[in-house]
Amino acid sequence: MSWWQDSRLAACRRIFVREAVFVASIGVHASERAASQRLLIDVDVFVPLALSTPHHDCIDEVIDYDFVRAAIRRRIEQGHVNLQETLVDDVARGLLARPGVVAVRVASSKPDVYDDVDAVGVEVFLFKD
């Protein structure tokens, strides 16, 4: 079963951000420590329909997706991170801390690592306990 088929998400709305581009200090190799690199981040945030269905077409009735970009930016601004796994785990935990969020998927990819590969990356999918 894939994550999007999980029955716990049946009554949820998916808020997403695709290919958000950040410049980050990330990597274990000396060349990666010497210079920041482009990082693409994809995020899915799952919120119960009861908390994300507007009745008056008002932003206060839903979860504004600006918080996703802000959470990623806050983590990147904390400084160098060695592993993409660490980065996506940290971002996921930060997003899950927001009230109303029940699950998140965070993916990170480095598009400039290899000339013959579109990108290399990792992702994590977590439910709030």
C-alpha positions as CSV (number, residue, x, y, z in Angstrom):
1,M,0.0,0.0,0.0
2,S,1.3,3.5,-0.8
3,W,1.1,6.4,1.6
4,W,-1.6,8.1,-0.3
5,Q,-3.9,5.1,0.2
6,D,-3.6,5.1,3.9
7,S,-7.1,5.1,5.4
8,R,-6.1,7.6,8.0
9,L,-5.9,10.2,5.3
10,A,-9.4,9.6,3.9
11,A,-11.0,12.6,5.5
12,C,-8.0,14.9,5.0
13,R,-7.2,17.7,2.6
14,R,-3.7,17.6,1.1
15,I,-1.8,21.0,1.1
16,F,1.3,20.8,-1.1
17,V,4.3,22.7,-2.1
18,R,6.2,21.5,-5.1
19,E,9.9,22.0,-6.1
20,A,10.5,24.9,-3.7
21,V,14.0,26.0,-4.5
22,F,16.4,26.8,-1.6
23,V,20.1,27.4,-1.4
24,A,21.5,25.4,1.5
25,S,24.7,24.4,3.2
26,I,24.2,20.6,3.0
27,G,26.4,17.6,2.4
28,V,29.2,15.5,3.9
29,H,31.9,16.1,1.2
30,A,34.5,18.9,1.4
31,S,33.2,20.4,-1.8
32,E,29.7,20.5,-0.4
33,R,30.9,22.1,2.8
34,A,32.8,24.8,0.9
35,A,29.8,26.1,-1.0
36,S,26.0,26.1,-0.7
37,Q,24.0,24.3,-3.3
38,R,20.5,24.2,-4.7
39,L,18.0,22.1,-3.0
40,L,14.5,21.3,-4.2
41,I,11.9,20.5,-1.5
42,D,8.4,18.9,-2.0
43,V,6.0,18.8,0.9
44,D,2.5,17.4,1.4
45,V,0.7,18.3,4.6
46,F,-2.5,16.5,5.5
47,V,-5.2,18.3,7.5
48,P,-8.7,17.0,8.5
49,L,-11.4,18.4,6.3
50,A,-13.2,19.6,9.4
51,L,-10.3,22.0,10.0
52,S,-9.7,23.0,6.4
53,T,-13.1,23.4,4.8
54,P,-14.0,27.1,4.5
55,H,-17.6,28.1,4.9
56,H,-17.1,31.9,4.3
57,D,-14.2,31.8,1.8
58,C,-11.8,33.2,4.5
59,I,-8.2,32.3,5.0
60,D,-8.7,32.0,8.7
61,E,-10.8,28.9,8.1
62,V,-8.0,26.9,6.6
63,I,-4.3,26.3,7.1
64,D,-2.3,28.8,5.0
65,Y,0.5,27.1,3.1
66,D,2.9,29.9,3.8
67,F,3.9,28.1,7.0
68,V,5.4,25.3,4.9
69,R,7.9,27.6,3.2
70,A,8.7,29.3,6.5
71,A,9.3,26.0,8.3
72,I,11.8,24.9,5.5
73,R,13.5,28.3,5.6
74,R,13.9,28.2,9.4
75,R,15.6,24.8,9.3
76,I,18.0,25.8,6.5
77,E,18.9,29.1,8.3
78,Q,19.9,27.1,11.4
79,G,23.1,26.2,9.5
80,H,24.9,23.3,7.8
81,V,23.4,19.9,7.8
82,N,25.3,16.8,6.6
83,L,22.4,14.6,5.4
84,Q,19.2,15.1,3.5
85,E,17.7,12.6,5.8
86,T,18.4,14.9,8.7
87,L,16.9,17.8,6.9
88,V,13.7,16.1,5.9
89,D,13.2,14.6,9.3
90,D,13.7,18.1,11.0
91,V,11.3,19.8,8.5
92,A,8.7,17.0,8.9
93,R,8.8,17.3,12.7
94,G,8.4,21.1,12.5
95,L,5.4,20.8,10.3
96,L,3.8,18.1,12.4
97,A,4.1,20.4,15.4
98,R,1.5,22.7,13.9
99,P,-2.0,22.2,15.3
100,G,-4.3,20.4,12.9
101,V,-1.6,18.7,10.9
102,V,-2.0,14.9,11.1
103,A,0.6,13.8,8.6
104,V,3.4,15.1,6.3
105,R,5.5,13.9,3.5
106,V,8.8,15.8,2.9
107,A,11.2,15.2,0.0
108,S,14.5,16.8,-0.6
109,S,16.5,16.5,-3.8
110,K,19.9,17.9,-5.0
111,P,19.6,18.6,-8.7
112,D,23.3,19.5,-9.3
113,V,25.2,16.5,-7.8
114,Y,25.7,14.5,-11.0
115,D,25.7,15.6,-14.6
116,D,24.0,12.4,-15.8
117,V,21.3,12.3,-13.1
118,D,18.3,14.6,-12.8
119,A,18.5,14.7,-9.0
120,V,19.3,12.7,-5.9
121,G,17.2,12.8,-2.8
122,V,15.3,11.3,0.0
123,E,11.8,11.6,1.5
124,V,10.0,10.8,4.7
125,F,6.3,10.3,5.4
126,L,5.2,10.7,9.1
127,F,2.0,10.7,11.1
128,K,1.5,12.7,14.2
129,D,1.5,10.4,17.2
